[in-house]
Each structure stands twice: as structure tokens, then as C-alpha cells.
Amino acid sequence: MKSLITAAIMALLSLRGHAQAGAREFPRWHINLEGLTQTTGVFAESYRLPGIRTQFSGGKGLQTGVEYVYSGKKCGQLFQHTALAAYGTRHETGWGAMTALGYRFLLGRAYVEAQAGVGYLQTTFRQDRELQDDQGNFSREKFRASGLAPVAALGAGYQINTKWKVYLRYYHHAQLGTEATPGDVRLHRNLNLGVSLKLK
């Protein structure tokens, strides 16, 4: 009798162990960190014609974001990059968000990449603008420009080890006007130097 009870308890424990193993293999909710990378970079901002001298005299900024690799092979990777950025120049300050789809060509530990996507940029000018109402009275207010900003970028980097890599990216943002802030397209360019950390 004791042997039968012992065998039954062992069978139940074995079934429970298999159930728990199955639950670990097929979780209901999870985040796959294998392809997730956190990126942080500083950049030189310019809204003028491209060039090394104007690029580095325009302004400075900071960008941070995450990157998810959809598929990776020996020759390349398809990835999504989403980031937040803020910058300042002598004439304006601004912030923005963007997401872009990219492809990375692997050359051993080095790589080159290209990205294209869309974002949003809001710019606040340091100098107030002067307005006149229907009665002819003048007033001054902060002048802001905001709108969608298609983005394209080219970059290169180097894989230091399995966790860390460094990169250099050259971004072009085309800030579109809205009904509240009509006007021409404002081109923003920034040269971003950063590091990436793989989260798992």
C-alpha cells in the first residue's frame, strides 16, 4: 500500500514538473530582449547647408533610443530604430521623436547601414515674434514651428564585443509645416556619435 501511495505521489510530481516546464517554454507575455538594443548618442545639429564647418558650429544635441533586430544573418540585419532627441543652437531649441526601418551590412566586426522613416519635430525660436491684432496693437510671443519630419540616415559602426558597439550616423530631417506653423520645409542635419548596448 505504501509503495502504491509513493508511486502515485511521484507520478503527480512528475506531471507537475512537466507542466511547469511547458509553462516556461510557452509564456503568455514576454519581451524578447535578444534583438533589443539601447542606443545613446550626442550630435552636432545644423539647419544650414551641409559642411564640416557649419555642421559643428550649428548646435549640439542628445539622442537616446532603442533598436530591435527583426532578422539577422551573417551578411546583414533588418532592424527598427526608435529614438527621442533634443538640441539647442544660438537661435533655437527643439525636441523630436522618430522611428525608422534600416538595413545593416556586416563587414566582420565593422558595418555600414542605411535608415528611412518618419518623425516629429518641434522647434522654439529664442527670439520672440511680433504680432499685430485687428485694432493695430502690437504684442510679442514665443514663436514655435512643429510638424512631421521624414528622416533618412547613413551610418557606420564597429562591434567591440557581444554587448557593445560604437556608431556614427548622419541624419537628414525634413520638418514639414502645419496649418498652425505654415511655411517652407526646414531641413535639419545632425552628425550623431553614439554607443549601443545589447540588453541581453
C-alpha angles and dihedrals in degrees: 000000000000090000091053092050091048091050091049092051091048091050092050092049090049092052091047091051091051091049092051091048090051091049090053092050094050109035117181094223127022143144116228104223094177092091099030120106130177116220131195127177145161120224145190111236127210134167094184133080113312119262138120095254096048092039095061096038096052102076146287135258148170129232130189130176151130132262128205122198111215096185134359132194135168091267101041154342134234109213145167120224122197121181148166121217140182130189143174136203134173090269105034149007127214150165135204149171129221144175124197139177114228145178124215123203110209119218102179105288092342124074144181124211146183129206137188128181147113136273146163127252130190120190127192115196118220093221115070119230123235119235133189123208129210092273092055096253117144126221137169128227141168112278116222133177122195138165149118115311121200108210137202128180142182122199150163133205149166130235106227094184139326092295108032136053136163126219144183119207133181112209131195116196120186105202108206122207126238134206089271092048108027121178144093125324111274114215117214122190127186135178108215124200113186152142131242127211121196108223096214 
